[in-house]
Amino acid sequence: MPIKRDAIAAARARWPIDVVHLHGIDFDAYLPDDGPTLVTLHLPLGWYPPEMLATSREDLWLHAVSQAQHRTAPAGSRLARPIPNGVDVDALNELRSRRDFALLLSRICPEKGIHLAIEAAKRAGVCLAIAGQVYPYETHLRYFADEVRPRLDRQRRFLGPLGFWAKRRLLNTARCLVIPSLAPETSSLAAMEALACGTPVVAFPNGALPDVVQHGRTGFLVNDVEEMAKAIVASGALNHEACRAEAGRRFSLERMITSYMDAYEALAKLGTRHPLLGTG
């Protein structure tokens, strides 16, 4: 990626930059050769070159976005402690009357298990609103056409992609958010956003979701469609304020920002081995 590499070099030459922060899965293609650099690993760790995860550069720190993702690091990895994602709790929270429907927020693709949530909602006798993007990949389009669309009816509807205000309105009125993902999620912003709105989460316990959802308190972790259907019904009895409080305590934007600022400061100093640095 010579364009990105040149842009970073030009910025460092023009301004007194203390730390470079990279996010892309292809970060190794434009990684600066020297200087304090932080890399946030948003995707499954197996997707990154293993030699990059085992870097010995003292001025290069890589970190996961959840404890669950961090635990999947291959042997020999040298990762900083995770910095969990956060959400804008205050901006998301809106006082609205609850309605009797479940919500699903996701891109529409096979690994997200949309068809399983539809089946669970039907067994529960609860309406389901599905919001998300169908990207123009063959497998995604075929999955929507073959597995999602035939299961829709008047009570289980596909809304398409949503803007922030519509998403906030639905999150604050739904009985629960359903996350039927079959993939090992590295984080779950959707679950954090739901809890910020006081909305319980019903999810399969894949990846980081057990780190986010407190079973029986802020939602339910389930193992199959039948359990998901029962949990959708039971979610109506969970305490909305407990969900909001937990989101404020654990998933605030302020907490994430503070963690990043601490990492920037430690990297910029580089005088001693900072306690942020750990091993995979």
C-alpha positions in Angstrom: 0.0 0.0 0.0 2.5 2.7 -1.1 -0.2 5.4 -1.1 -1.0 4.8 2.6 2.7 4.4 3.5 3.5 7.7 1.7 0.6 9.5 3.4 1.8 8.4 6.8 5.4 9.4 6.1 4.2 12.8 4.8 2.1 13.5 7.9 5.0 12.5 10.2 7.3 14.9 8.3 4.9 17.8 8.4 3.5 17.5 12.0 5.1 16.5 15.4 3.2 13.2 15.6 3.9 11.3 18.8 2.0 8.0 18.0 0.7 6.5 14.8 -2.5 4.5 15.3 -3.5 1.9 12.7 -6.7 -0.2 12.3 -6.7 -2.0 9.0 -6.3 -5.7 8.5 -3.5 -4.9 6.0 -1.7 -2.7 8.5 1.6 -4.6 7.8 1.6 -3.3 4.2 2.0 0.4 5.4 3.4 0.0 8.9 6.0 2.7 9.6 9.5 1.3 9.9 10.1 3.1 13.2 8.4 5.3 15.8 5.7 4.6 18.4 2.8 2.8 16.7 -0.4 1.3 18.1 -2.4 -1.3 16.0 -6.0 -2.2 16.9 -6.9 -5.7 15.8 -10.6 -5.6 15.1 -10.9 -8.9 13.3 -10.2 -12.6 14.2 -6.5 -12.9 15.1 -6.1 -15.8 12.7 -6.7 -13.4 9.8 -3.4 -11.5 10.6 0.1 -12.6 9.7 1.4 -14.6 12.7 4.8 -13.0 12.4 3.2 -9.6 13.0 1.5 -10.8 16.2 4.9 -11.9 17.4 6.7 -8.7 16.7 9.7 -7.8 18.9 9.6 -4.1 18.2 9.4 -2.2 21.5 7.7 0.8 19.8 5.0 -1.3 18.2 2.0 -2.4 20.3 -0.8 -4.5 19.0 -4.0 -5.2 20.9 -7.3 -7.0 20.8 -10.7 -5.4 21.4 -11.9 -8.0 23.9 -10.6 -10.5 26.4 -12.2 -13.3 24.3 -10.4 -12.2 21.2 -7.1 -11.8 23.1 -7.4 -15.4 24.4 -7.3 -16.7 20.8 -3.8 -15.3 20.1 -1.5 -18.0 18.8 1.5 -19.1 20.8 4.4 -16.6 20.7 2.1 -13.6 20.2 3.2 -10.4 21.9 0.0 -8.3 22.4 -0.7 -5.5 24.7 -3.7 -5.9 27.0 -7.1 -5.6 25.3 -8.8 -2.2 25.0 -12.5 -3.1 24.8 -14.7 -1.1 22.4 -17.1 1.4 23.9 -20.3 3.1 22.8 -21.9 6.6 23.4 -24.2 5.6 26.2 -25.7 9.1 26.6 -26.4 9.6 22.9 -28.1 6.2 22.6 -30.3 6.3 25.7 -33.8 7.7 25.0 -36.9 7.3 27.1 -39.6 5.6 25.1 -42.4 3.2 25.7 -41.5 -0.5 25.2 -43.3 -2.5 22.4 -43.6 -6.2 22.1 -41.1 -7.0 19.3 -37.5 -8.3 19.2 -34.8 -6.6 17.1 -31.9 -7.9 15.1 -29.2 -5.6 13.9 -26.6 -7.2 11.6 -25.2 -7.4 8.1 -27.0 -10.1 6.3 -24.7 -13.1 5.7 -24.6 -16.8 6.5 -22.3 -16.5 9.6 -24.7 -14.1 11.3 -27.4 -16.8 11.6 -30.4 -14.5 10.7 -32.6 -17.4 9.7 -32.2 -18.9 13.2 -33.5 -15.7 14.8 -36.5 -15.8 12.5 -37.3 -19.3 13.5 -36.9 -18.5 17.2 -39.1 -15.5 17.0 -41.8 -17.6 15.3 -41.6 -20.2 18.0 -41.8 -17.5 20.6 -44.8 -15.9 18.9 -43.0 -12.5 18.9 -42.6 -10.0 16.1 -39.1 -9.6 14.8 -37.6 -6.5 13.1 -34.4 -7.2 11.1 -32.3 -4.3 10.2 -29.0 -4.4 8.2 -27.2 -4.3 4.9 -27.2 -7.0 2.3 -23.8 -6.4 0.7 -23.5 -7.3 -3.0 -21.4 -10.4 -2.5 -22.7 -13.6 -4.2 -22.9 -15.6 -0.9 -24.7 -12.8 0.9 -27.2 -12.2 -1.8 -27.9 -15.9 -2.1 -28.3 -16.3 1.6 -30.8 -13.5 1.8 -32.8 -14.9 -1.2 -32.7 -18.6 -0.1 -32.7 -18.5 3.7 -34.0 -15.1 4.9 -36.6 -13.8 2.5 -38.7 -17.1 2.4 -39.0 -17.0 6.2 -40.3 -13.4 6.4 -44.0 -12.7 7.0 -46.1 -9.9 8.5 -44.7 -10.4 11.9 -41.0 -11.0 10.9 -39.9 -8.1 8.6 -36.7 -6.9 7.0 -36.2 -3.2 7.3 -32.9 -2.8 5.5 -30.1 -0.6 6.7 -30.9 2.1 9.3 -29.5 5.5 10.2 -28.6 6.3 13.8 -31.9 7.9 14.8 -34.0 5.0 13.5 -31.6 2.5 15.2 -31.8 4.4 18.5 -35.6 4.5 18.4 -35.9 0.7 17.7 -33.3 -0.2 20.4 -35.2 1.9 23.0 -38.5 0.3 22.2 -37.6 -3.4 21.6 -38.2 -6.1 24.2 -34.8 -7.5 23.4 -31.9 -7.5 20.8 -31.3 -11.0 19.3 -27.8 -11.9 18.2 -27.8 -15.3 16.5 -24.2 -15.0 15.2 -22.5 -18.3 14.5 -19.1 -16.6 14.2 -16.6 -16.0 17.1 -17.4 -12.3 17.4 -14.3 -10.3 18.4 -16.6 -7.7 20.1 -20.3 -6.8 19.9 -21.1 -3.1 19.5 -24.7 -4.0 18.8 -25.0 -5.7 22.2 -23.3 -2.8 23.9 -25.6 -0.3 22.2 -28.7 -2.4 23.2 -27.6 -2.4 26.8 -27.0 1.3 26.7 -30.7 1.6 25.7 -31.8 -0.6 28.6 -32.6 -3.5 26.2 -31.6 -7.1 27.1 -29.6 -9.2 24.7 -30.4 -12.8 23.7 -27.4 -14.3 22.0 -25.4 -17.4 21.2 -22.3 -17.5 23.4 -19.8 -17.1 20.6 -16.6 -15.1 20.8 -16.9 -12.0 23.0 -20.6 -12.2 23.7 -20.2 -13.9 27.1 -17.9 -11.0 28.0 -20.8 -8.6 27.3 -24.0 -10.3 28.3 -24.6 -11.3 32.0 -26.8 -14.3 31.7 -30.1 -13.9 33.6 -29.3 -10.2 34.4 -28.7 -8.2 31.2 -29.8 -11.0 28.8 -29.6 -14.6 28.1 -26.9 -16.8 26.5 -28.5 -19.7 24.6 -27.4 -22.8 22.7 -30.1 -23.4 20.1 -33.2 -22.1 18.5 -35.5 -23.5 21.2 -33.6 -21.9 24.0 -33.5 -18.6 22.0 -37.3 -18.7 21.6 -37.7 -19.2 25.4 -35.2 -16.4 26.1 -37.0 -14.0 23.8 -40.2 -14.5 25.9 -38.3 -14.3 29.2 -36.4 -11.2 28.3 -39.5 -9.1 29.0 -39.0 -9.7 32.7 -35.4 -8.4 32.9 -34.7 -5.0 34.4 -34.0 -2.3 31.9 -32.3 0.0 34.4 -29.8 -2.8 35.3 -28.9 -3.1 31.6 -28.3 0.7 31.3 -26.3 0.7 34.5 -24.1 -2.1 33.3 -23.5 -0.4 29.9 -22.5 2.8 31.7 -20.1 1.0 34.0 -18.4 -1.2 31.5 -19.0 0.0 27.9 -18.9 3.8 28.0 -17.1 5.7 25.2 -15.3 7.6 28.0 -13.7 4.5 29.3 -12.5 3.4 25.9 -11.1 6.8 25.2 -9.2 6.9 28.5 -7.7 3.6 27.8 -6.5 4.7 24.4 -5.1 8.0 25.8 -3.2 6.0 28.4 -1.7 3.8 25.7 -0.8 6.8 23.6 1.0 8.4 26.5 2.9 5.3 27.4 3.9 4.7 23.8 5.0 8.3 23.4 7.2 8.1 26.5 8.7 4.7 25.8 11.0 5.1 28.7 10.2 1.9 30.5 8.2 -1.2 30.0 4.6 0.0 30.6 2.2 -2.3 32.5 -0.2 -2.2 29.5 2.2 -4.5 27.7 1.4 -8.2 28.2 1.7 -11.4 26.3 -0.7 -13.5 24.2 
